[in-house]
Amino acid sequence: MPEGHTIHRLARDHSALLRHSTVTMASPQGRFVEGAARLSGRTLDGIEPYGKHLFYAFGDLFLHVHLGLYGKWTAGLGPPPDVRGQVRLRMTTDSAWVDLRGATACEVYDRKDKAAVLARLGPDPLRPRADAEKAWDRLHRSRSAIGQLLMDQSVVAGIGNVYRAEVLFRSGLSPFTPGNAVPRATWEGMWVDTRVLMRAGVKANRIVTTVPEDRDRPTGRATRADSHYVYRRAGLPCRRCGTEVRTQVLAARNLFWCPTCQPA
């Protein structure tokens, strides 16, 4: 599932293609025909990313998209290509096109609907005025494991499986630590680190959490194999201490951690 940095990157890229343009909408697949008809011919005022959600503003109505596990956008300049596969939504302007496939949610919202979604979400680390105190308030009252809480979008919006594993490793915190046992100073450091990593992810359009001295190849651009400390490295030696990286399912996703660098 795309994490928050991908959603913010999509908002930026789609804004460059569609913002302030009259957008024609169609649903070649047929599952969004009524919604496309309601929005087609309107001018796109802007795109607001929040966590894993996208809101395309068309006056008093919004196109709400949540990609989920299988959703995917494709886009380009010029005339759109022939439709291939299950295109849920096609948006076109005089100079660009954007296609959506496989999204969990693709629907038309009014302001009340949008507000209801945002009310359920925790702060988004990528938003300039994100309220870290709101996340702390929910986290430090919970007995659930921090590795589970970070995947709860009502605690922090936008963190997924990769950022969960990597931020916990970089903070030296066991993923099984109860939320109410996480020191406030540790949480504040994690919040700052999450913001830094996710902003870098938007800029690079990929997640890189390692520093050069911890990579197999310390010079040049980080390779995919060198990009993470523990994510998908089960059975391999920890980059810092050599202990075998472990994995188990937590919050319905495979968790990765180093038992030495992240002691219980």
N, C-alpha and C positions, 0 to 999 in steps of 0.2 A: 504494500500500500504506500503511495507517495506520502512523504512526510512534509512538514510545514514549509521547508525551504523550497520544495518543488512547487507548492501551491503559490507561494509568493513570486517565484520566478515565472510561472505561467501567467499570473496577473500582469506582471511587467511586460512580458512578451506580447500578450494579447492586447494590452492597452496600446502598444506601439502599432498594432495592425488595425484595430477596430475603433478606438476611442474617437468620439466626436463625429463618427460616420453614421450614415443611415444603414442599418443592418437588415438584410433580408434573411429570413429563417425558413428552414424546411426540415422535415423529418423523414428522410428516405426510408428508414426502417419502419416507420409508422407508429412508433410508440410515443411520440411527442408531437403529434399533429396539431392538437388543440392548443397546446402551449406555444408552439412555434407560430401559429396563426395570431395569437394574442400579442406577441412581441414583434412580429415581422413588420418592417417599415418604420420602426422607432429608431431614435438616435441613441447610441450608447454614451452615457454621461461619464462612466468610469467603472472600474472593477475593484472590488474590495475583497482581499483575501483575509481569512481569519481561521487560524488553525489549519484544518484540512478541508475547509469550505471556501467556495468562490461565490461571490455575489456580483452579477453583472447588472448595473443600474440603468434602467430605461425609464426615466421619469419616476412615476410613483410605483412602478413594478420592477421586480428583480428576477433575473434568471439565477436560480440557486443550483449549484452543481457540487456534488460530493463524489469523487472518483471511486472510492472504495478500493477493493482489491484488484479489480479488472478494468477500471476506467482508464481511458487514454485519449489524449488530444493529439491531433496533427494539424498543421497549419502551413500556409505559404502565401506568397505574393502572386498576383495575376489571376487568371481564370482558374476556378477549381477543377481538379481532375475528375474523371469519371468516378462515380460512386462504386466503391468496392467494399464488400463486407457489410456488417451491420452498423451503419451510421445512424446513431440516435438523433443527432442534431448537426445541421450544417448552417453556419453563419457566413454570409458573404457580403462584401462591400464592392465598390467600384474597382478596388485595387488589391483585395486580399480575401482569403477564405480560412475558415477554422472548422474542423470536424471533431465530433465527440462520439466515442464508442464505449459501450460497456459500463457506463457509470452507475453507481449505486443509486444516486439521486440526480434527477434532472427535472426541475419543476419551476413553475411560476409562483413567486411570492409577492405579497404586498408588504408594507412596512411592519405590520403587526407580526406576520409570519417570520420575517427576518429577525425581529427583536426577540421572538421566542427561541429561536435557535441560539442566538448570541447569549441569551440568559442562561442557557444550559452549559456553556463552555467556560473553562478557566481562562486565564490570561494567555495571550499569544506572545511568546518571547520576541517575535519579530516585529511587533507593533511598537512604535516609539514610546507610547505612554502606557505600556502594559503594566498592570498592577501586580507585582511579585507578592505583595502582602496578601492578596486574595488567594493565591496558590498556597502560601505558607499556612494561612488560616485553615484551609481544608486538609492540608497534609499533616500538620502537627496534632490534629485532633483524631487522627485515624490510627488504628492498630494494624492496618494492612501493610504489607511489605512495600518498601519504597519502589521496588521494581515493578510492582503492580500499580501503584499510584501514578507513576510517571506515564503509564499507558492509558490512564483514565483522563479523557478529554475534558472532564469537568474540573480537573485539578490543573492541568497545563494543556493548552490546545496546540497541537502541531507536533508533539513529540511522538515518534514511532519507535519501532524495534531497534533501529540502528542507533539513534541518538540516546535511547534509554541505556543500552549496553555501554556505549562509549562515554557518556557523561558520568555514569556511575564509576566506571574504571578510573577516569581521570580525577575523580574526587576521592578515590580510595575507599569508597563506601560499599559495603556488602549489599547486594540487591535484596537481601532478606531482612534487612533492618526495618523494624516497624516505623511507620511515619512519625509516630509520637516519640520515637527515640532518636530521631535525626537532629543533631545540634543545629541551632539556628544559623550559626556562622558557616556550617557546612552547606546548608541549604542556600544561603546567600551566595556562596562561592559557586555552587552548582548553577544557580540562576544566571549569574554573570557569564559563566563558561558556556552555558547553553546558548545564550544570546550571541556570543562571539562565534561559536561553531555554526550556528544556523545562518547567521549573516554571511559567513564565508561560503556556506553551502549555496545560498542564493547567487552570490557573485560567480562562483565556479560551476554552478549547476551540477554539483556532486558533493558527496560527504567525504571529507578528509579530516580525521581527528588526530593523527599521529604527528609528532614533531620529527624533523629530519634525523636527529641522532638516534631515534628508536626504529628507524626503517632499515630494511636490508640494503637498500640503495639510498644512502643519505643525501645524495646530490640530485638535482633535477626535479622534474615534476613527479609527484608521488604516483606510483603505479597502483592499479586496483588492489593488488595483493598487499601493498604497503599502506593502504589508506586507513586501516582500522587496527585498534589494539586487541579487541576480543571478539567483535562481531564476526560470526561465521568462521571462527578460528578454533573450534572445539577440537581437542586432541593435540593441538600445536603448542609449542612452548610460549609462555608469556614473553612479550617483547622486552619487559623490564627485569623480570626475575627468573624466567626459565621454567616456572611451574606450568604444568599442563592446564590449558584453558578448559573449563567445564561448561556443560550446557544442560538445561532442563526446561520443561515447559512452564511458563508463568504468565498469567493473563492471556492464555490461549496462543502464545507465540514463544518460539525458542529463545530462551535467555542465555547469554554468554557472560562468563565472569572468570576472574582469576582468584582462587581461594587464598593466595598469599598476599597479593596486593590489595585485595578487598576482604579482609578477615571478618569473620562473623563476630 
